[in-house]
Amino acid sequence: MADSILDGSVAFLRPSTIECLSVQLNPQKLLRTENKSLRDWRGVYEGTNIQNSMIYEKIKHSQNPFKLLLEEWKRFEDTTIVNLLKILETMERFDVIDDNCEMIKCDMQAADKLLKEKGLSVGAVENKIAGSEKVLTYDDIAMLKTAREVARYDVLILHADEDILFAERMAQVLEQQNIKVCLKDRDLLVGTMELEAVTSLISERCNKVAVPLTPEFFNSPSNNLYSSLAQSSAIAENRRSFLPIIRKPTDLPTNIKMLTKLNALNDGSKNPYFWRKLCLNIKENFEESSQIPLPKELEDGSQQALNQIENGNITTMPQPMKASVSSSPLAPAHFSSVPDRQAKQPSGNTNESEPIDATGGSKSASTSTSSNKLSKLKDGFLKGMVNGFNGLVKKGRSGMSSSLSHNSISGQHAPFVNDEPEFHGVGEMSASAQICAVEAAPSPPTHQLQSNVVSSRKKKGKTKNGYAVFS
């Protein structure tokens, strides 16, 4: 760990790290070290400069002595990570150092990164500021460093862990419109108690509380508590400070169901007025920034793709498609290696015997041998299908398909022999190439063709020369 990080206050340690330290240091140890030092939390107390019997008795009779000791110690100037490690070395508790060194390092690096965004660093923050009871967020440290009051926010965003991307998107858009946003996971000081800090932010520091509502949000007991606190604060102050946002379809509690809600469903709709409605609900005198206008869509392209993958709408990435164009009206314009995925037919005149790519350009002659064989295989497959259909179809007056054979109506397709597709050139291919070719071949349109035939036969019109003409 760098010296600047080691010189940071213990106030930047996360609650989870403090809990791990407490598990190892709270149990009393009977054996002392060679220099007569105690080897539990009492040894840490002896290494600090706290000389107050009342504080010692308070710590001694608490349920978590080490945690309370850090709370009292972090208000002194010598409360740094390097001093804590030196005390543990004196106590010969190298097991505690080894077990928690990485977590301490991660905590200090995370705090240093967030402070650098405010123009500060971990080593530059005095302990009397970092350990102050007023400090809840990193903005508070920056404000107190310049002798100002603690930070206030226009809106606090409460969200489920699964909705962190949308919450960050909200913060980005709102901050571009000069709206001050507080995100719990981003701005809350790592060493503070979350319940106490969020409660204080809701009741004292934030004008509004925006809550993207999803089933995951209500699965969290802490989020349910924060939501109830925000509604209670709004009722007590007689103002509309609680802003529910429907992010996913979910069963809402009765106390939220009766409230006016903003629609932010991730159903693919653009919802162009969502951001303006949100800004006006946060600030009544809101004026859109002339330099950075509000987005015209609810989400950007990358966020929509992530939501589709999350909701299971996209299971595989799109693959390049090959097409073979024929003059027959019933010849398939293309087929793809991805099932049930339709592609646009390439424009312009194309060679029927030459496979083309999705952009309309022909394949180069320098492709590998296996690729050429696969293209020939698909060509032969499509030609067999076209020839079979041409034998079944007769033209009517309108130029559309006029009739189909009895075999087609009964579910047997003429392009296939014994319901199996015909493959040409298979014997010349290796075993692996044959497997790839069979996997890439399309499925026969059995059900779709049969349903089209049945529905078409119901629409008979006039006859000409013994053939039915379909409308």
C-alpha positions in Angstrom: 0.0 0.0 0.0 1.2 3.5 -0.8 2.2 5.8 2.0 -0.5 8.3 1.1 -3.1 5.6 1.5 -1.6 4.3 4.7 -1.8 7.8 6.2 -5.6 7.9 5.7 -8.0 7.8 8.5 -9.7 4.6 9.8 -13.0 6.4 9.1 -12.7 5.3 5.5 -12.9 1.6 6.4 -16.0 -0.1 5.2 -18.4 -1.6 7.8 -17.8 -5.1 6.4 -14.0 -4.7 7.1 -14.6 -3.3 10.6 -16.9 -6.3 11.2 -14.1 -8.7 10.2 -11.7 -7.0 12.5 -14.2 -7.1 15.3 -14.7 -10.8 15.0 -11.0 -11.4 15.6 -10.3 -8.7 18.2 -13.5 -8.7 20.3 -12.9 -12.1 22.1 -10.6 -11.6 25.1 -7.2 -13.3 25.1 -5.8 -14.5 28.4 -2.2 -14.8 27.3 -0.2 -11.6 26.9 2.8 -10.9 24.6 6.4 -10.9 25.8 6.2 -7.1 26.4 3.0 -7.7 28.5 0.6 -6.3 25.8 -3.0 -7.5 25.7 -3.9 -9.3 22.4 -7.5 -8.3 22.0 -9.4 -5.0 21.6 -8.0 -3.9 25.0 -4.5 -3.9 23.4 -5.7 -1.6 20.7 -7.2 0.7 23.4 -3.8 0.8 25.2 -2.1 1.8 21.9 -4.4 4.8 21.4 -4.2 8.1 23.2 -7.7 7.8 24.7 -7.3 8.4 28.4 -10.9 8.4 29.6 -12.2 5.8 32.1 -15.8 6.5 31.2 -15.2 5.8 27.5 -13.3 2.6 28.5 -16.3 1.4 30.6 -18.7 2.2 27.8 -16.6 0.3 25.3 -16.1 -2.6 27.7 -19.8 -3.2 28.2 -20.9 -2.8 24.6 -21.8 -5.7 22.3 -19.1 -4.8 19.8 -16.2 -3.3 21.7 -13.7 -2.9 18.8 -16.3 -1.1 16.6 -17.2 1.4 19.3 -13.5 1.9 20.0 -12.9 2.9 16.4 -15.9 5.3 16.5 -14.3 7.0 19.5 -10.7 6.9 18.2 -11.4 8.3 14.7 -11.9 11.7 16.1 -8.2 12.0 17.2 -5.4 13.1 14.9 -3.3 9.9 15.1 -6.2 7.7 13.9 -4.6 6.4 10.7 -4.3 3.0 9.1 -0.5 3.0 9.6 -0.9 3.5 13.3 -3.5 0.8 13.6 -1.2 -1.7 11.8 1.7 -0.7 14.1 -0.5 -1.4 17.2 -1.5 -4.8 15.8 2.2 -5.6 15.2 3.0 -4.6 18.8 0.2 -7.0 20.0 1.7 -9.7 17.8 -1.6 -10.1 16.0 -0.1 -10.8 12.6 -3.0 -13.1 11.8 -5.3 -10.1 11.9 -3.0 -8.1 9.6 -2.7 -11.0 7.1 -6.4 -11.7 7.0 -7.6 -8.2 6.5 -4.7 -6.4 4.7 -6.3 -6.8 1.2 -9.7 -5.6 2.4 -8.1 -2.5 4.1 -6.2 -1.8 0.9 -9.4 -2.0 -1.3 -11.3 0.3 1.1 -8.6 3.0 1.1 -8.2 2.8 -2.7 -11.9 3.2 -3.2 -12.1 6.2 -0.9 -9.0 7.8 -2.5 -10.6 7.4 -6.0 -13.8 9.1 -4.9 -12.0 11.9 -3.1 -9.8 12.6 -6.2 -13.0 13.4 -8.1 -13.5 16.2 -5.5 -9.9 17.4 -5.8 -8.8 15.7 -2.6 -7.0 12.5 -1.4 -7.1 10.2 1.5 -3.9 11.5 3.0 -5.0 15.1 2.7 -8.2 14.8 4.8 -7.7 15.5 8.5 -9.1 13.0 11.0 -11.2 15.7 12.6 -13.1 16.1 9.3 -13.2 12.5 8.2 -14.3 11.4 11.7 -16.8 14.2 12.2 -20.4 13.2 12.9 -21.6 15.6 10.3 -19.8 13.8 7.5 -22.0 11.4 5.6 -20.8 11.8 2.0 -17.6 12.7 0.2 -19.2 16.0 -0.8 -19.4 16.8 2.9 -15.6 16.4 3.2 -15.0 18.7 0.3 -17.4 21.3 1.7 -15.9 21.2 5.2 -12.4 21.4 3.8 -13.4 24.8 2.5 -15.1 25.9 5.7 -18.6 25.6 4.3 -21.7 23.7 5.5 -22.4 20.1 4.7 -23.7 19.3 1.2 -27.3 19.3 0.3 -28.8 17.5 -2.6 -31.8 18.0 -5.0 -32.6 14.3 -5.1 -31.5 11.0 -3.5 -31.8 7.9 -5.8 -32.7 4.7 -4.0 -32.4 1.5 -6.1 -31.9 -2.2 -6.0 -28.5 -3.6 -6.7 -29.7 -5.0 -10.0 -30.8 -1.6 -11.2 -27.4 0.1 -10.7 -27.0 0.8 -14.4 -30.3 2.7 -14.7 -29.6 4.6 -11.5 -26.2 5.7 -12.8 -27.9 6.7 -16.1 -30.4 8.8 -14.1 -27.6 10.5 -12.2 -25.7 11.3 -15.4 -28.6 12.9 -17.1 -29.7 14.9 -14.1 -26.3 16.2 -13.2 -25.9 17.4 -16.8 -29.0 19.6 -16.1 -27.3 21.1 -13.0 -29.4 18.9 -10.6 -27.4 17.7 -7.6 -27.8 13.9 -7.2 -26.8 11.6 -4.3 -26.3 7.9 -5.1 -26.0 5.7 -2.0 -23.3 3.4 -3.4 -21.3 6.2 -5.0 -21.4 9.1 -2.6 -21.9 7.6 0.8 -18.8 7.6 2.9 -17.5 4.1 3.2 -17.0 4.2 6.9 -20.4 5.4 7.9 -23.3 3.3 9.1 -25.7 3.0 6.1 -29.0 3.1 8.0 -28.1 6.2 10.0 -26.6 8.0 7.0 -29.6 7.2 4.6 -32.1 8.2 7.3 -30.3 11.5 7.8 -30.1 12.1 4.1 -33.8 11.5 3.6 -35.0 13.6 6.5 -32.4 16.5 6.4 -30.2 16.7 3.3 -32.3 15.8 0.2 -35.3 17.6 -1.2 -36.6 14.6 -3.2 -36.2 10.9 -3.1 -36.5 9.1 -6.5 -37.1 5.3 -6.3 -37.0 3.1 -9.5 -39.5 0.3 -8.5 -38.8 -3.3 -9.5 -39.5 -6.7 -7.9 -35.9 -6.8 -6.8 -36.3 -3.5 -5.0 -39.1 -4.9 -2.8 -37.1 -8.0 -2.1 -34.6 -6.0 0.0 -35.7 -5.3 3.6 -33.5 -2.2 3.7 -35.0 -0.7 0.6 -38.5 -1.3 2.0 -37.5 0.6 5.1 -35.9 3.5 3.2 -39.0 3.7 1.0 -41.3 3.9 4.1 -39.1 6.5 5.7 -39.2 8.7 2.6 -43.0 8.5 2.5 -43.3 9.2 6.2 -41.0 12.3 5.8 -43.2 13.5 2.9 -46.4 13.2 4.9 -44.8 14.9 8.0 -43.6 17.8 5.9 -46.7 18.0 3.8 -44.9 18.0 0.5 -44.4 15.7 -2.5 -40.9 14.6 -1.9 -41.3 10.9 -2.7 -41.1 10.1 -6.5 -42.0 6.5 -7.4 -40.7 5.4 -10.9 -42.1 2.2 -12.4 -39.1 0.5 -13.9 -40.5 -3.1 -14.2 -44.0 -4.5 -13.9 -44.5 -5.4 -10.2 -47.1 -5.7 -7.5 -47.0 -2.4 -5.7 -47.9 -1.9 -2.0 -51.1 -0.1 -1.3 -49.3 3.0 0.1 -47.4 3.4 -3.3 -50.2 2.2 -5.6 -52.3 5.3 -4.8 -49.5 7.7 -5.6 -48.8 9.4 -9.0 -46.0 7.5 -10.7 -43.6 8.1 -13.5 -43.4 5.4 -16.3 -39.9 4.2 -17.1 -40.6 0.6 -18.2 -37.8 -1.0 -20.1 -40.1 -2.4 -22.7 -38.2 -0.9 -25.7 -40.4 2.2 -26.0 -38.6 5.5 -26.4 -40.7 7.4 -23.9 -39.3 10.8 -25.0 -40.9 12.9 -22.2 -39.7 10.9 -19.2 -36.6 12.9 -18.5 -38.4 16.3 -18.7 -41.1 15.0 -16.4 -38.5 13.7 -13.9 -36.6 17.0 -13.9 -39.8 19.1 -13.4 -40.8 16.9 -10.5 -37.4 17.4 -8.9 -37.2 21.2 -9.5 -40.3 23.1 -10.2 -38.4 26.0 -11.9 -36.4 23.6 -14.1 -34.9 24.9 -17.3 -33.3 22.6 -19.8 -29.6 23.2 -20.5 -29.0 24.8 -23.8 -25.5 23.2 -24.1 -26.6 19.6 -23.1 -30.3 19.0 -24.0 -32.3 16.2 -22.5 -32.2 12.8 -24.3 -35.0 12.1 -26.7 -35.2 8.5 -25.6 -35.4 6.8 -22.2 -32.2 5.0 -22.6 -29.2 5.0 -24.9 -28.4 2.1 -27.2 -25.9 0.4 -24.9 -28.4 0.4 -22.0 -31.2 -1.0 -24.2 -28.9 -3.8 -25.3 -28.0 -4.6 -21.7 -31.7 -4.6 -20.7 -32.6 -7.0 -23.6 -29.9 -9.4 -22.5 -31.0 -9.1 -18.9 -34.7 -9.8 -19.8 -33.8 -12.7 -22.0 -34.9 -11.1 -25.3 -31.4 -11.7 -26.8 -29.9 -15.1 -26.1 -27.2 -15.1 -28.8 -25.4 -12.4 -30.6 -26.5 -11.8 -34.2 -24.5 -13.8 -36.8 -23.8 -12.9 -40.4 -26.4 -14.1 -42.8 -26.1 -15.5 -46.3 -28.8 -15.2 -48.9 -29.5 -16.8 -52.3 -32.0 -15.0 -54.5 -34.2 -16.7 -57.0 -36.7 -15.6 -59.6 -39.4 -17.9 -58.2 -42.1 -16.0 -56.1 -42.1 -18.7 -53.5 -38.3 -19.1 -53.3 -37.0 -18.1 -49.9 -35.1 -14.8 -50.2 -32.6 -15.8 -47.6 -32.0 -18.1 -44.7 -30.0 -17.5 -41.6 -28.0 -19.6 -39.2 -30.0 -18.0 -36.4 -33.5 -19.7 -36.1 -36.7 -17.5 -36.5 -34.6 -14.4 -37.3 -35.7 -12.5 -40.5 -33.3 -10.3 -42.5 -33.9 -7.8 -45.3 -33.6 -9.1 -48.8 -30.5 -7.6 -50.5 -31.3 -5.0 -53.2 -30.0 -5.1 -56.7 -29.6 -7.9 -59.3 -27.7 -10.9 -57.9 -26.5 -14.1 -59.4 -28.7 -17.0 -58.4 -25.8 -19.5 -58.2 -23.5 -17.2 -56.2 -24.0 -16.7 -52.4 -24.1 -13.1 -51.2 -23.6 -11.6 -47.8 -26.0 -9.5 -45.8 -24.7 -6.2 -47.3 -25.3 -7.3 -50.9 -21.6 -7.9 -51.8 -20.5 -11.2 -53.3 -18.1 -13.5 -51.6 -14.5 -13.3 -52.7 -12.9 -16.2 -54.5 -10.2 -16.5 -51.9 -12.4 -18.1 -49.2 -11.3 -21.4 -47.6 -12.2 -24.8 -49.1 -14.7 -25.6 -46.3 -16.5 -22.3 -46.8 -16.9 -22.9 -50.6 -18.2 -26.4 -49.9 -20.7 -25.0 -47.4 -21.9 -22.4 -49.9 -22.3 -25.1 -52.6 -24.2 -27.2 -50.2 -26.6 -24.3 -49.3 -27.0 -23.5 -53.1 -28.0 -27.0 -53.8 -30.4 -27.1 -50.9 -32.1 -23.9 -52.1 -32.2 -25.0 -55.8 -33.9 -28.3 -54.8 -36.4 -26.4 -52.8 -37.1 -23.9 -55.6 -37.5 -26.7 -58.2 -39.8 -28.6 -55.9 -42.0 -25.5 -55.4 -42.0 -24.7 -59.1 -43.4 -28.2 -59.8 -46.2 -27.6 -57.3 -47.2 -24.0 -58.1 -49.2 -22.7 -61.0 -49.7 -19.1 -61.8 -53.1 -17.4 -61.6 -54.3 -14.2 -63.1 -52.9 -12.0 -60.3 -49.4 -13.6 -60.6 -49.6 -15.1 -57.1 -49.5 -18.8 -56.2 -52.6 -20.6 -57.5 -52.5 -24.1 -56.2 -50.4 -26.6 -54.3 -50.2 -30.4 -54.8 -52.0 -32.9 -52.6 -48.7 -33.9 -51.0 -48.2 -30.3 -49.7 -51.7 -30.2 -48.2 -51.1 -33.5 -46.4 -48.0 -32.2 -44.8 -45.5 -33.8 -47.2 -43.2 -31.4 -49.0 -42.1 -32.1 -52.5 -38.6 -30.4 -52.1 -37.6 -33.1 -49.7 -37.3 -36.9 -50.3 -38.8 -38.9 -47.5 -39.1 -35.7 -45.4 -35.3 -35.3 -45.5 -33.5 -32.4 -47.2 -31.2 -33.2 -50.2 -27.6 -32.3 -49.7 -25.1 -32.2 -52.6 -21.4 -32.6 -52.3 -21.5 -34.1 -48.8 -19.2 -36.9 -49.7 -16.4 -34.6 -50.6 -16.5 -32.9 -47.2 -14.7 -33.9 -44.0 -16.7 -35.1 -41.0 -16.4 -31.8 -39.2 -17.5 -29.8 -42.2 -20.5 -32.1 -42.6 -21.5 -31.5 -39.0 -21.1 -27.7 -39.5 -23.2 -27.8 -42.7 -26.1 -29.7 -41.2 -26.2 -27.4 -38.1 -26.2 -24.3 -40.4 -28.9 -25.6 -42.7 -32.4 -24.1 -42.1 -35.4 -26.1 -40.8 -38.1 -26.9 -43.4 -41.2 -24.6 -43.1 -43.6 -27.4 -42.4 -46.2 -25.7 -40.2 -46.0 -22.3 -41.9 -46.6 -23.8 -45.4 -49.4 -26.0 -44.3 -51.2 -23.2 -42.5 -50.8 -20.9 -45.5 -52.3 -23.6 -47.8 -55.3 -24.2 -45.6 -56.0 -20.5 -45.2 -55.6 -19.9 -48.9 -58.1 -22.6 -49.8 -60.7 -20.9 -47.8 -60.5 -17.8 -50.1 -61.5 -19.4 -53.4 -62.8 -17.1 -56.1 -63.6 -17.5 -59.7 -62.0 -20.2 -61.7 -60.2 -20.0 -65.1 -59.2 -23.0 -67.2 -59.8 -25.3 -64.3 -57.5 -23.6 -61.9 -58.5 -21.8 -58.8 -57.6 -18.1 -58.6 -56.9 -16.8 -55.1 -57.6 -13.3 -54.0 
